[in-house]
Amino acid sequence: MKSVQISLQMANQVKSFVSIVQKYSYDIDLRSDRYVVDAKSILGIFSLDLSKPITVEIHSNDCQDLIEELKQFA
């Protein structure tokens, strides 16, 4: 598993993020404090406190291409 910190502060960023992660077949979670949601769920993401940095937990070791795509949200 790999982790990356991101920031999603506007609705269009959330939409763009979800469209990126939905292309990948492995599980991807978002963690904010004690809450964990599926990164492919727009409603789940909006249930998080988006004013704070969010940790993306990628459940794959072969995910360098996804990490590159997520750098725009760093």
C-alpha positions as CSV (number, residue, x, y, z in Angstrom):
1,M,0.0,0.0,0.0
2,K,1.2,3.5,-0.8
3,S,0.0,6.8,0.6
4,V,-0.1,10.3,-0.9
5,Q,-1.3,13.6,0.6
6,I,-3.7,15.7,-1.6
7,S,-6.0,18.7,-1.3
8,L,-9.4,18.9,-2.8
9,Q,-11.0,22.2,-2.1
10,M,-13.4,22.8,-5.0
11,A,-16.1,20.7,-6.5
12,N,-14.5,20.6,-10.0
13,Q,-11.3,19.2,-8.3
14,V,-13.3,16.4,-6.7
15,K,-15.0,15.6,-10.1
16,S,-11.6,15.5,-11.8
17,F,-10.1,13.4,-9.0
18,V,-12.9,10.8,-9.2
19,S,-12.6,10.5,-13.0
20,I,-8.9,9.8,-12.6
21,V,-9.2,7.1,-9.9
22,Q,-12.1,5.3,-11.5
23,K,-9.7,4.3,-14.4
24,Y,-7.8,2.0,-12.0
25,S,-9.0,-1.4,-10.9
26,Y,-7.4,-1.6,-7.5
27,D,-8.9,-0.2,-4.3
28,I,-8.2,3.4,-3.4
29,D,-9.3,5.0,-0.1
30,L,-9.3,8.5,1.2
31,R,-8.5,9.1,4.9
32,S,-9.3,12.3,6.8
33,D,-8.7,12.1,10.5
34,R,-10.6,8.9,11.6
35,Y,-12.9,8.7,8.5
36,V,-12.1,6.5,5.5
37,V,-14.2,6.6,2.3
38,D,-13.9,5.0,-1.1
39,A,-12.0,7.4,-3.4
40,K,-14.2,6.4,-6.3
41,S,-17.3,7.8,-4.5
42,I,-18.2,11.4,-5.1
43,L,-20.7,11.4,-2.2
44,G,-18.1,9.8,0.1
45,I,-15.6,12.5,-0.7
46,F,-18.0,15.3,0.0
47,S,-18.7,13.7,3.4
48,L,-15.1,14.5,4.4
49,D,-13.7,17.8,5.7
50,L,-12.2,19.1,2.5
51,S,-10.6,22.1,4.3
52,K,-7.9,19.8,5.6
53,P,-5.3,17.7,3.6
54,I,-6.5,14.2,2.7
55,T,-4.5,11.0,2.5
56,V,-4.9,8.8,-0.5
57,E,-4.3,5.2,0.4
58,I,-3.6,3.1,-2.8
59,H,-3.9,-0.7,-2.2
60,S,-1.4,-1.6,-4.9
61,N,2.4,-1.6,-5.3
62,D,2.3,-1.0,-9.0
63,C,0.7,2.5,-9.0
64,Q,3.3,4.9,-10.1
65,D,1.1,6.1,-13.0
66,L,-1.7,7.0,-10.6
67,I,0.7,8.8,-8.3
68,E,1.9,10.9,-11.3
69,E,-1.7,11.8,-12.2
70,L,-2.4,12.8,-8.6
71,K,0.5,15.3,-8.4
72,Q,-1.9,18.1,-9.7
73,F,-3.8,17.8,-6.3
74,A,-0.7,17.9,-4.1
